[in-house]
Amino acid sequence: MATIRGMSLFKKTGLIAFCLFGVIASLTSAMTAWTLYGMMTREYVSKGTAIAQSIAGASQDILLNRDAATVQSMIDQYLEIEGVAYVFVVDADGLVVSHTFVPEFPPMLREVRGLKHETTLAYLVLPPFGRVIDICAPILAGLAGHVHVGMGKELILSYFWDVVLKMQILLFLVFWGCVGILYLMMRRVSRPLGQLTDYARKLAAHDFSASIDIRTHDELEVLGRAMMSMGQELALLFSEMESEVDKATADLRDHMAYLSAIIDNLADGLLVVDVTGAVSVINPAMREYFDLDDAPCKGRSPSRFFPEEVTAMADRIRRCTTEVLSAEIPLARGRTGKAVGSSIFAEGPDRPCLGGVLLIRDITREKELDQLKTDFIATVSHELRTPMTSVLGFSKIIRKKLDRAVFPLLAGEKSVEKPISQVRGNMDIIVAEAERLTELINDVLDIARMEAGEIQWRDENVSVAGVLHQSVEATRGLWEAKGLKVEVDAGEDLPLVRGDRDRLVQVVVNLLSNAIKFTEKGPIRCTAMREGEYVRVSVEDNGAGIDMADMRMVFDKFKQVGDTLTGKPEGSGLGLPICRQIVERHGGSIWVESEPGKGSVFSFTIPLAGVEPLAALEGAPGPCREADAAQPSGVPGLRVRTSPLVLVVDDDPSLIKYLSQVFEERGFTVREAVNGPDAVATARSVLPDLITMDIMMPGMDGHEVIARLRAMSETRDIPILVITALSGAEGAAGDMALVKPVDDATVIEAAEALLRGKAYGDACIVLGGRECNLNGLRVLCSGEVTFATAEEFWPLVEHGFRGTVFISSEVVGDLELARLTRLDGVSVIILPPFACGG
């Protein structure tokens, strides 16, 4: 093996040496031969010149005497000189006097001319002499003629090639002698190199038991010892490395088994996709959620196995975005899941993206519990609202009758002044506490219905400035009672926003109420400004402020700032969560900025409506809302009957008694029914002018009662006023719906409107008024609300408008009321000054 390697090394070295030696030998031979050739050529030229000049000097007299034979004999003797090819003499006229050519003079030489005063050279090819050097010397400066001597170059070339051949033979012998010596030296070097090569191969094969013995007493021996030392160190390192690798492999195997066990036993479904969108990891829970069994999912597109919602999320998270996605998605067998997905980034400075991960949790049980919660709240709210209506209604009736009938009889008696004052205060407390409980019930229902998506939103283009002014007026009693001042700053050119005006007012009122509650020294500032495609609304106070720890939870349900154990909580803790739900539903955001001891700033944003700024609508009537406790105006012809018959249907005797008193005080005749069958039978027998209907009744509920009444021809056209504890669309089957608790003014107003025989439609027109408050009759305008002037109203009626017309007291004088009351399908409500900013 060492011999073969040595021969291989020798062949390579020999080939290199051969090439180098060949080049050197060729260059040396060529240079030597060329030098010899040049020297011989110069020597020939010199010899020929000397011969020509000698003949020219000796033949001057002979040529002048025209003795050609003497000249011939003289030139013939020069042919014996080595290298002389020919000699000839020409006279001054160019005629050949004598020459050495046999048998005749070559014609081409006649063209060779010489100069008069110097010797010239000419290189010719002359058969049969080959290449020659013609040397021409003048005789008597050319007056007597010229002598031409031809020196043959073939002899020079023969000498040249002879020398080259001998040198090449000599160099060839020297080369092979050197090759032999090189071979012997290479064998001495190649043997230890072969040993080093074998040892290196054994080390590469992890054979650290091999040894090497080189005793050359040179660098190769040092290299061999170094390699043996390196082999011993490598053996030690490999032993330690193998130990560490075995340990790391065992740890990795245990870790992978641990991760695999976690993934396989994860209660949530896990789906991992790579950057191409193919499935890379899927756990058994995910397979069970979508009934995949043992389907081969890895490396395939999620669209082959999962619904569109999962596929869309997987496609978004594999695009390496920083957003965290969440959505509810359908699972197999009618279940519902909550999916959360995000992209996966590896550790490192570049943070390369590896794909995305999707976690899905089965929330079917939670959804069922949420529905149970909603049903429970609806049931409890009904059970609370019904007695609350009785408590609030009877409290107001008792307070009114005491003020009108009892207390005036006791006036002037000092012994009863204090009890009278106490009774008045107690009644006020009862009414106030009942209203506070009602607000709590409404807050609980609002937050539950918002979470369940059951809120009916009435979106329109809304003036933010109008919302702020209306909210400030709605809370006037609160901030005036504390001696505070509320400032409003909303620009004239502030653009409109798109949203539910009532809900936006609810948000601002909530924020103002909180600011008033926690502020002892004003002013409180309400500001609105445009920020890009949004309008930002802020409520700033100078109150106690909020700690940083509390700011994180002020928008959580049932969370209140401060110590609720040592301090008395104010409110339900639902106001701000409701505000957040409303704002986020409108596509905005809400937040708080606060510093303890310096006050707080609650802000929210609402997207623009994409219409002209508010300044472009100057002169247009302001949007109005439903009247709370708005009294009928008493316009002639609006009452259908002088003593209408009202059938009150409710399963709560207290509420029946309350409503009966309310109607009887206004001159109505009242009949009562405590359940559905009784209501149907009584309605058929007495044919009332109006029916008030409760929805949630045992046995036959209000919906079924209304359906039966509508199915009978004799009761089909009787107007039905639904009075229910459920807020929403439950009163759609009736002609109007009011939500418990209700006050007597609202009930009478709705009843009189229905008794006029002009049923309320979904559409409403608001005539005049700047800031109308219609909060008690919100259900009247579930459809489109049109704001018009008195001049714009009649064309709308001529184009077929049917529904409810709200008239501000400011524009009553501008309308033809007699004509208005004769309109078929149009109901009229005249709002008092306090309901429209008057």
Disulfide bonds with the S-S distance in Angstrom:
Cys320-Cys353 1.97
Cys624-Cys772 2.35
Cys764-Cys781 2.15
Cys772-Cys836 2.46
